[in-house]
Amino acid sequence: MNRLDAIAYRLARATARRRGSRPALHPRGVVLTGRLTVPGPPPPWGVPWLDRPGSYRVTARWSRAAGLPYPLPDGLGLALRVEDAEGPGRPLELLLTTCGRSRPARHVPVLRLSATAGPYSTLLGYAVGDRHGVVAAFPVPGTPGVPAHPGAVAAAVAVRPLRFVLGFAADRRWEPMARLTLLGEEQAVAGEAFDPYRTPLTAFRPSGRLRGLRVAAYAGSREGRAGRRPRPIGTRDRAPDRDAGGEPGAG
């Protein structure tokens, strides 16, 4: 672990300890269930599960990245676990963050007031088959605005599914890979974490750039959370109260 990695590890550990069972980043969120539907080629991706039609169960977690008080804008996260993508016990895990639409902006986190106002990307590069680029989830056209709050997202999917197109771009052009449908809220599991470096798939994996930094931050966050007494499961924040002018339970 180099000096920069060590700093990321200690900072994430200290922040997670202060927040108890919540992670250093993305502390406020809601767990959702969903499906990822793969239509199959074209184009061939060189990834077996993307090159044939299929449907996979998804566990997702939508969250506010920095945990800033609602209704302030925040970077928003969408973590995905696509069960058995590469076979039994071989899930795909993705961490996506709100970003811009242009080629440079797809690598830059963007603060948002709405959970459905724009794309979520991996920010850093991914190797998909023999291509290198960025993976992103785009809300389908016509998706209504949803306030950037866990309770509001849970309430929205209880009324109707939220739909996204999962795409990949190696240059200026986005190519659709699959359709993501978020169906409803799911009970959180104590200690559950999403980590794309824990079980990278053979032909769909994060690139090596800044890998050590992110691995160190995840490890520090896990250790910090383990060192504190966890919050009761299922104590998700309530939906925002329009009359309160702030985030329920804050302060």
Rosetta silent file (secondary structure, phi, psi, omega in degrees, C-alpha in Angstrom):
SEQUENCE: MNRLDAIAYRLARATARRRGSRPALHPRGVVLTGRLTVPGPPPPWGVPWLDRPGSYRVTARWSRAAGLPYPLPDGLGLALRVEDAEGPGRPLELLLTTCGRSRPARHVPVLRLSATAGPYSTLLGYAVGDRHGVVAAFPVPGTPGVPAHPGAVAAAVAVRPLRFVLGFAADRRWEPMARLTLLGEEQAVAGEAFDPYRTPLTAFRPSGRLRGLRVAAYAGSREGRAGRRPRPIGTRDRAPDRDAGGEPGAG
SCORE:     score description
SCORE:     0.000 S_00000001
   1 L     0.000  121.531  179.698    0.000    0.000    0.000 S_00000001
   2 L   -81.091 -179.831 -174.058    1.550    3.303   -1.075 S_00000001
   3 H   -62.778  -42.506  179.960    1.230    6.594    0.799 S_00000001
   4 H   -64.789  -41.476  177.496   -1.849    7.792   -1.101 S_00000001
   5 H   -62.354  -40.828 -179.452   -3.602    4.455   -0.610 S_00000001
   6 H   -64.268  -38.030  177.606   -2.772    4.558    3.110 S_00000001
   7 H   -64.343  -44.792  179.070   -4.277    8.045    3.426 S_00000001
   8 H   -61.195  -41.120  179.395   -7.483    6.893    1.672 S_00000001
   9 H   -61.426  -49.285 -176.937   -7.667    3.858    3.968 S_00000001
  10 H   -67.501  -39.074  179.898   -7.277    5.880    7.179 S_00000001
  11 H   -65.221  -45.000  179.549   -9.680    8.608    6.079 S_00000001
  12 H   -65.201  -39.686  179.181  -12.391    6.109    5.098 S_00000001
  13 H   -63.723  -45.102 -178.970  -11.891    4.140    8.341 S_00000001
  14 H   -64.972  -41.211 -179.314  -12.146    7.264   10.510 S_00000001
  15 H   -65.936  -42.879  179.755  -15.250    8.515    8.693 S_00000001
  16 H   -64.659  -36.437  178.020  -16.987    5.122    8.940 S_00000001
  17 H   -63.356  -38.778  178.519  -16.226    4.928   12.680 S_00000001
  18 H   -66.235  -31.313 -175.452  -17.901    8.292   13.208 S_00000001
  19 L   -93.823    2.714  177.872  -20.963    7.116   11.273 S_00000001
  20 L    72.743 -127.489 -176.417  -21.324    3.799   13.061 S_00000001
  21 L   -77.553  -10.675 -179.682  -22.683    1.011   10.843 S_00000001
  22 L   -81.187  145.929 -178.797  -23.056    3.361    7.881 S_00000001
  23 L   -68.928  165.013 -179.544  -20.218    3.447    5.327 S_00000001
  24 L   -63.263  -41.670  175.310  -17.829    6.388    4.966 S_00000001
  25 L  -112.911  155.398 -179.367  -19.344    7.250    1.593 S_00000001
  26 L    55.715   50.490 -175.694  -22.960    6.772    0.494 S_00000001
  27 L   -74.147  -27.720 -177.452  -24.216    6.540    4.110 S_00000001
  28 E  -108.223  119.577 -177.407  -27.893    7.260    3.372 S_00000001
  29 E  -159.824 -178.793  177.961  -29.609    4.915    0.990 S_00000001
  30 E  -139.025  137.380  179.292  -32.325    2.442    0.170 S_00000001
  31 E   -91.732  134.951 -175.859  -31.991   -1.163   -1.022 S_00000001
  32 E  -128.579  155.899  172.695  -34.080   -2.137   -4.038 S_00000001
  33 E  -106.001  154.530 -177.546  -34.842   -5.274   -5.986 S_00000001
  34 E  -168.024 -171.887  178.040  -34.826   -5.415   -9.761 S_00000001
  35 E  -136.522  143.321  170.288  -34.036   -7.236  -13.015 S_00000001
  36 E  -112.200  120.259 -177.864  -31.376   -6.806  -15.672 S_00000001
  37 E  -108.794  123.600 -179.099  -32.590   -7.906  -19.093 S_00000001
  38 E  -106.138  118.143 -179.076  -30.009   -8.602  -21.801 S_00000001
  39 L   -76.600  -16.834 -175.502  -31.385   -8.634  -25.350 S_00000001
  40 L    90.047 -179.094 -176.419  -28.238  -10.231  -26.772 S_00000001
  41 L   -67.903  164.380    7.906  -26.243   -9.102  -29.840 S_00000001
  42 L   -86.677  167.529   -8.835  -25.681   -7.064  -31.891 S_00000001
  43 L   -84.126  160.156  173.504  -22.993   -6.009  -31.291 S_00000001
  44 L   -69.728  133.237 -175.826  -21.024   -8.979  -29.943 S_00000001
  45 L   -97.560  -15.919 -172.231  -19.286   -7.903  -26.749 S_00000001
  46 L    75.358   20.192  178.594  -16.939  -10.810  -26.183 S_00000001
  47 L  -125.536  112.733 -171.394  -18.702  -11.332  -22.841 S_00000001
  48 L   -50.312  -46.185 -175.133  -20.673  -14.603  -22.736 S_00000001
  49 L   -74.743  -18.189  174.953  -23.582  -13.371  -20.595 S_00000001
  50 L   -88.880  -17.940 -175.890  -23.953  -10.189  -22.699 S_00000001
  51 L   -94.113   10.384  174.399  -23.809  -12.070  -25.994 S_00000001
  52 L  -141.981  148.903  178.723  -26.935  -14.113  -25.355 S_00000001
  53 L   -61.247  144.244  178.826  -30.445  -13.122  -24.265 S_00000001
  54 E  -173.673  166.836  178.204  -31.062  -13.432  -20.555 S_00000001
  55 E  -137.673  132.767 -172.266  -32.665  -12.005  -17.442 S_00000001
  56 E  -129.951  141.264  175.424  -30.910  -11.682  -14.083 S_00000001
  57 E   -71.378  140.336 -177.284  -32.040  -10.806  -10.586 S_00000001
  58 E  -125.010  135.070  164.151  -30.579   -7.540   -9.319 S_00000001
  59 E  -107.814  127.801 -176.869  -30.040   -6.157   -5.844 S_00000001
  60 E  -125.259  153.832  171.765  -29.480   -2.399   -5.990 S_00000001
  61 E  -132.909  116.867  174.564  -28.707    0.311   -3.481 S_00000001
  62 E   -94.184  140.013 -174.361  -29.513    3.943   -4.291 S_00000001
  63 E  -154.915  164.835  172.080  -27.749    6.438   -2.035 S_00000001
  64 E   -96.241  123.628 -167.069  -26.548    9.964   -1.365 S_00000001
  65 L   -64.177  -53.385 -176.102  -22.765    9.945   -1.806 S_00000001
  66 L   -91.438   -9.494 -177.600  -21.565   12.457    0.768 S_00000001
  67 L    72.255   26.420  178.385  -24.599   12.209    3.049 S_00000001
  68 L   -64.808  148.764 -177.454  -25.304   15.941    2.779 S_00000001
  69 L   -63.446  135.172  172.332  -28.562   17.000    4.457 S_00000001
  70 L   -68.984  138.105   14.035  -31.651   16.913    2.260 S_00000001
  71 L  -101.475   26.599  174.968  -32.686   19.010    0.304 S_00000001
  72 L   -63.505  146.661  174.302  -29.112   20.036   -0.572 S_00000001
  73 L   -66.534  153.036 -179.482  -27.865   18.533   -3.848 S_00000001
  74 E  -148.167  159.137  164.969  -25.480   15.611   -3.495 S_00000001
  75 E   -66.967  139.389 -175.438  -23.625   13.156   -5.666 S_00000001
  76 E  -115.785  142.851 -177.353  -25.936   10.159   -6.036 S_00000001
  77 E  -117.801  147.224  173.743  -24.939    6.523   -6.187 S_00000001
  78 E  -134.130  102.795  178.602  -26.474    3.433   -7.752 S_00000001
  79 E   -96.044  135.910 -176.313  -24.768    0.192   -6.699 S_00000001
  80 E  -126.905  138.412  167.857  -25.806   -2.965   -8.539 S_00000001
  81 E  -122.773  111.082  179.896  -25.323   -6.661   -7.909 S_00000001
  82 E   -95.174  105.753 -171.810  -26.368   -8.749  -10.916 S_00000001
  83 L   -66.391  135.169  172.011  -26.756  -12.245   -9.509 S_00000001
  84 L    56.923   31.398 -178.617  -25.070  -15.184  -11.293 S_00000001
  85 L   -59.297  -42.984 -177.848  -24.095  -13.076  -14.329 S_00000001
  86 L  -104.294   18.707 -179.021  -21.074  -15.262  -15.059 S_00000001
  87 L   120.815  171.431 -178.016  -22.581  -18.398  -13.555 S_00000001
  88 L   -54.180  129.341  178.868  -23.681  -19.578  -10.087 S_00000001
  89 L    73.305   12.612 -179.306  -22.005  -17.558   -7.358 S_00000001
  90 L  -123.301   74.838 -177.940  -20.367  -15.185   -9.877 S_00000001
  91 L   -79.152  156.261  168.029  -22.274  -11.883   -9.623 S_00000001
  92 E   -94.239  129.244  175.584  -21.448   -8.664  -11.432 S_00000001
  93 E  -118.190  130.329 -179.167  -21.074   -5.723   -9.032 S_00000001
  94 E  -128.247  139.892  171.942  -21.126   -2.150  -10.318 S_00000001
  95 E  -116.311  115.412 -177.076  -20.781    1.181   -8.523 S_00000001
  96 E  -116.406  143.810 -178.386  -22.308    4.046  -10.489 S_00000001
  97 E  -132.230  143.956  179.100  -22.316    7.754   -9.628 S_00000001
  98 E   -55.088  136.268 -174.252  -24.227   10.676  -11.129 S_00000001
  99 E  -145.431  177.998  174.836  -22.180   12.237  -13.917 S_00000001
 100 L   -85.886  178.636 -175.610  -22.426   14.494  -16.935 S_00000001
 101 L   -98.758  -24.395 -177.231  -23.331   13.461  -20.473 S_00000001
 102 L   -73.941  168.713 -177.922  -20.350   14.693  -22.496 S_00000001
 103 L   -59.760  -47.892  177.124  -17.242   12.587  -23.043 S_00000001
 104 L   -68.156  -36.825 -172.828  -15.130   14.412  -20.397 S_00000001
 105 H   -73.655  -14.922  178.683  -18.060   14.815  -17.966 S_00000001
 106 H   -68.799  -12.835  178.480  -18.823   11.093  -17.838 S_00000001
 107 H  -100.333    3.817 -171.819  -15.749   10.801  -15.572 S_00000001
 108 L  -118.473  125.997  176.338  -16.805   13.621  -13.215 S_00000001
 109 E   -63.172  141.328 -178.911  -19.271   13.285  -10.281 S_00000001
 110 L  -123.966  132.206  175.788  -22.233   15.666  -10.573 S_00000001
 111 E   -77.442  138.317 -178.635  -24.397   16.925   -7.681 S_00000001
 112 E  -138.761  155.302  174.889  -28.112   16.500   -8.301 S_00000001
 113 L   -97.710  -16.731 -177.543  -31.477   17.297   -6.740 S_00000001
 114 E  -123.470  140.506  179.441  -33.290   14.512   -8.595 S_00000001
 115 L   -74.661  -13.252 -174.719  -32.539   10.792   -8.678 S_00000001
 116 L  -125.175   24.694 -175.575  -33.683   10.536  -12.299 S_00000001
 117 L   -85.557   -9.711 -177.418  -32.299   13.732  -13.858 S_00000001
 118 L  -179.645 -172.114 -172.756  -29.413   12.124  -15.744 S_00000001
 119 L   -76.347  161.022  170.968  -26.935    9.262  -16.076 S_00000001
 120 E  -119.736  129.682 -179.213  -24.955    7.349  -13.473 S_00000001
 121 E  -126.911  167.690  175.453  -21.525    6.106  -14.592 S_00000001
 122 L   -72.060  -11.614 -178.191  -18.600    4.059  -13.288 S_00000001
 123 L    65.869  -55.083  177.475  -16.516    7.276  -13.624 S_00000001
 124 L   -92.587  167.913 -172.129  -13.371    5.166  -14.003 S_00000001
 125 L   -73.119  154.532  175.022  -12.636    2.833  -16.886 S_00000001
 126 E  -129.680  145.886  170.508  -13.934   -0.682  -17.459 S_00000001
 127 E   -99.446  118.189  178.439  -12.697   -3.488  -19.672 S_00000001
 128 E  -120.283  107.590 -170.616  -15.643   -5.112  -21.452 S_00000001
 129 L    62.544 -127.667  178.071  -14.377   -7.900  -23.669 S_00000001
 130 L  -100.947   14.523  178.662  -11.454   -6.360  -25.549 S_00000001
 131 E  -103.301  153.750  176.918  -12.837   -2.805  -25.276 S_00000001
 132 E  -127.493  127.404 -177.759  -11.974   -0.166  -22.696 S_00000001
 133 E  -172.004 -147.494 -176.340  -14.434    2.581  -21.771 S_00000001
 134 E  -126.013  142.253  175.935  -17.103    3.622  -19.277 S_00000001
 135 E  -103.613  139.335 -179.493  -20.323    1.888  -18.185 S_00000001
 136 E  -147.405  156.263  174.903  -23.383    4.010  -17.380 S_00000001
 137 E  -115.682  125.089 -178.506  -27.098    3.731  -16.578 S_00000001
 138 E  -111.437  127.312  172.191  -29.448    6.232  -18.260 S_00000001
 139 E   -58.575  138.236 -179.511  -33.043    6.823  -17.111 S_00000001
 140 L   -67.899  150.377  178.740  -35.352    6.001  -20.008 S_00000001
 141 L   -55.128  140.182 -179.742  -36.999    9.007  -21.698 S_00000001
 142 L    89.752   -2.124  177.457  -40.169   10.115  -19.929 S_00000001
 143 L   -64.723  127.514 -179.740  -39.054    8.990  -16.471 S_00000001
 144 L   -68.126  156.142  175.836  -40.641   11.355  -13.920 S_00000001
 145 L   -67.731  138.912  178.919  -38.468   13.367  -11.565 S_00000001
 146 L  -127.657  122.072  179.219  -37.826   11.738   -8.185 S_00000001
 147 E   -54.202  144.627 -176.005  -36.400   13.794   -5.286 S_00000001
 148 L   -79.214   70.068 -179.699  -32.887   12.746   -4.294 S_00000001
 149 L  -145.873  137.467 -177.332  -33.890   11.175   -0.986 S_00000001
 150 H   -53.745  -42.130 -179.496  -34.024    7.461   -0.038 S_00000001
 151 H   -65.154  -37.180  179.289  -37.641    7.677    1.081 S_00000001
 152 H   -68.841  -38.255  177.965  -38.709    9.382   -2.134 S_00000001
 153 H   -65.640  -43.576  177.804  -36.950    6.755   -4.257 S_00000001
 154 H   -61.627  -41.125  179.335  -38.611    3.945   -2.290 S_00000001
 155 H   -66.479  -36.480 -178.842  -42.007    5.628   -2.680 S_00000001
 156 H   -65.539  -45.251 -178.282  -41.477    6.082   -6.423 S_00000001
 157 H   -73.332  -19.483  175.251  -40.719    2.405   -7.123 S_00000001
 158 H   -70.470  -24.695  179.404  -43.689    1.392   -4.987 S_00000001
 159 H   -87.828  -47.559  176.155  -45.912    3.206   -7.516 S_00000001
 160 L  -157.293  152.811 -177.347  -44.189    2.107  -10.714 S_00000001
 161 L   -62.207  149.926  170.358  -40.816    0.634  -11.699 S_00000001
 162 E   -97.958  130.548 -173.415  -37.877    2.883  -12.489 S_00000001
 163 E  -118.776  139.877  179.823  -36.245    1.910  -15.782 S_00000001
 164 E  -134.456  156.677  169.150  -32.732    2.529  -17.062 S_00000001
 165 E  -106.490  124.399  175.803  -30.662    1.585  -20.100 S_00000001
 166 E   -88.021  123.173 -175.869  -27.237    0.203  -19.240 S_00000001
 167 E  -130.604  170.078 -179.187  -24.742    1.377  -21.841 S_00000001
 168 E  -137.404  139.825  177.651  -21.044    1.391  -22.677 S_00000001
 169 E  -136.296  125.332  172.690  -18.903    4.001  -24.431 S_00000001
 170 L   -98.560  -18.386  178.496  -15.315    3.660  -25.596 S_00000001
 171 L  -139.906 -132.820 -178.183  -15.489    6.967  -27.484 S_00000001
 172 L   -79.228  -25.746 -170.160  -18.260    9.517  -28.098 S_00000001
 173 L   -96.020  131.475  175.432  -21.015    7.013  -28.899 S_00000001
 174 L   -89.060  134.888  177.173  -22.986    5.096  -26.263 S_00000001
 175 E  -114.571  125.230  179.844  -23.970    1.522  -27.113 S_00000001
 176 E   -68.888  140.255  178.089  -26.856   -0.101  -25.191 S_00000001
 177 E  -112.908  -41.709 -172.992  -26.043   -3.367  -23.429 S_00000001
 178 E  -160.693  170.741  177.596  -29.050   -4.184  -21.244 S_00000001
 179 E  -115.242  129.142  179.391  -32.192   -2.831  -19.582 S_00000001
 180 E  -107.052  128.752  177.244  -32.325   -2.294  -15.821 S_00000001
 181 E  -123.713  120.817  175.913  -35.681   -2.253  -14.012 S_00000001
 182 E   -95.947  122.809 -165.516  -35.904   -1.325  -10.328 S_00000001
 183 E  -104.116  -31.541 -177.011  -39.051   -2.910   -8.932 S_00000001
 184 E   177.732  171.608 -179.043  -39.391   -2.181   -5.219 S_00000001
 185 E   -76.360  147.729  179.552  -37.763   -1.758   -1.836 S_00000001
 186 L  -129.701  148.524  179.396  -35.949   -4.688   -0.232 S_00000001
 187 L   -64.057  132.582  177.069  -34.903   -5.270    3.371 S_00000001
 188 L   -69.587  151.537  178.153  -31.296   -4.268    3.985 S_00000001
 189 L  -110.091  131.808 -177.882  -28.840   -6.943    5.146 S_00000001
 190 L   -57.846  129.720  175.627  -26.457   -6.144    8.007 S_00000001
 191 L    77.092    2.860 -178.275  -22.930   -5.523    6.761 S_00000001
 192 L   -68.196  135.330  178.995  -23.860   -5.869    3.093 S_00000001
 193 L  -141.000  151.264  177.351  -21.462   -4.022    0.789 S_00000001
 194 L  -106.205  127.673 -175.468  -20.993   -3.698   -2.943 S_00000001
 195 L  -146.657  104.255 -177.941  -17.407   -4.049   -4.156 S_00000001
 196 L   -67.661  -15.071  179.270  -16.540   -4.510   -7.864 S_00000001
 197 L   -88.963  -11.893 -177.427  -12.975   -5.486   -6.933 S_00000001
 198 L   -73.774  -43.044 -178.854  -14.051   -8.345   -4.680 S_00000001
 199 L  -134.131   63.954  179.668  -15.394  -10.582   -7.462 S_00000001
 200 L   -64.856  139.144  179.862  -14.289   -9.131  -10.817 S_00000001
 201 L   -83.834  160.197 -173.201  -15.618  -11.063  -13.776 S_00000001
 202 L   -59.054  -46.672 -172.858  -13.337  -12.469  -16.446 S_00000001
 203 L  -118.625   16.843  179.113  -14.403  -10.211  -19.307 S_00000001
 204 E  -148.013   92.484 -170.091  -16.216   -7.389  -17.463 S_00000001
 205 E  -149.782  155.158  176.068  -13.992   -5.751  -14.890 S_00000001
 206 E   -66.866  147.331  177.586  -12.690   -2.379  -13.653 S_00000001
 207 L   -73.558  168.500 -175.606   -9.429   -1.210  -15.168 S_00000001
 208 L   -75.599  -15.602 -176.232   -6.281   -1.027  -13.082 S_00000001
 209 L   -63.267  124.736 -179.889   -6.155    2.771  -12.963 S_00000001
 210 L    62.812   16.512 -178.783   -6.583    3.973   -9.340 S_00000001
 211 H   -59.209  -46.993 -177.625   -7.512    0.428   -8.341 S_00000001
 212 H   -59.701  -37.944 -179.718   -5.290    0.504   -5.238 S_00000001
 213 H   -63.800  -46.075 -177.822   -6.837    3.772   -4.047 S_00000001
 214 H   -69.996  -40.422  178.160  -10.393    2.488   -4.287 S_00000001
 215 H   -61.088  -42.459  179.244   -9.567   -0.900   -2.742 S_00000001
 216 H   -62.911  -42.231  179.652   -7.892    0.866    0.199 S_00000001
 217 H   -64.551  -42.567  178.358  -10.901    3.160    0.714 S_00000001
 218 H   -62.788  -43.050 -178.789  -13.347    0.218    0.667 S_00000001
 219 H   -63.889  -42.317  178.276  -11.187   -1.730    3.142 S_00000001
 220 H   -63.188  -40.916  178.811  -10.945    1.246    5.498 S_00000001
 221 H   -63.731  -43.150  179.355  -14.691    1.803    5.374 S_00000001
 222 H   -62.749  -42.108 -178.853  -15.395   -1.874    6.156 S_00000001
 223 H   -67.872  -39.875  178.385  -12.991   -1.860    9.105 S_00000001
 224 H   -62.807  -39.171  179.062  -14.426    1.378   10.458 S_00000001
 225 H   -68.936  -36.919 -178.871  -17.948    0.000   10.314 S_00000001
 226 H   -68.520  -22.906 -177.397  -16.905   -3.239   12.000 S_00000001
 227 L   -84.231   -1.043 -178.944  -15.421   -1.286   14.895 S_00000001
 228 L  -124.171  155.811  178.063  -18.743    0.294   15.888 S_00000001
 229 L   -69.008  126.445 -175.088  -22.029   -1.052   17.160 S_00000001
 230 L   -71.600  152.893  171.715  -24.384   -1.365   14.144 S_00000001
 231 L   -72.344  155.100  175.121  -27.677    0.469   13.765 S_00000001
 232 L   -60.134  141.416  179.011  -30.839   -1.683   13.754 S_00000001
 233 L   -69.932  143.345  177.485  -31.632   -3.040   10.339 S_00000001
 234 L    88.078   11.406  179.807  -34.541   -1.427    8.549 S_00000001
 235 L   -96.195   47.262  177.202  -34.079    2.051   10.071 S_00000001
 236 L   -62.218  148.198  176.712  -34.011    3.794    6.695 S_00000001
 237 L   -60.199  146.444  176.260  -34.702    7.532    6.697 S_00000001
 238 L   -73.043  164.214  175.757  -38.314    8.521    6.185 S_00000001
 239 L   -65.088  151.275 -177.398  -39.468   10.304    3.049 S_00000001
 240 L   -62.177  139.190  176.326  -38.976   14.081    3.190 S_00000001
 241 L   -89.498  116.422 -175.957  -41.677   16.076    4.943 S_00000001
 242 L   -59.821  -28.180 -176.930  -42.664   18.939    2.667 S_00000001
 243 L   -88.808  -14.262 -174.323  -43.582   21.116    5.655 S_00000001
 244 L   -82.441  -26.772  178.629  -40.460   20.446    7.685 S_00000001
 245 L    73.752   16.142 -179.760  -38.057   22.092    5.254 S_00000001
 246 L  -161.850 -169.850 -178.049  -35.292   19.595    5.992 S_00000001
 247 L   -90.168  127.773  179.276  -34.322   15.985    6.275 S_00000001
 248 L   -58.300  137.316  175.845  -36.271   13.915    8.789 S_00000001
 249 L    81.966   -6.226 -178.481  -34.138   12.740   11.662 S_00000001
 250 L   -73.181  150.169  176.596  -31.248   15.061   10.848 S_00000001
 251 L    79.548    0.000    0.000  -29.441   16.773   13.671 S_00000001
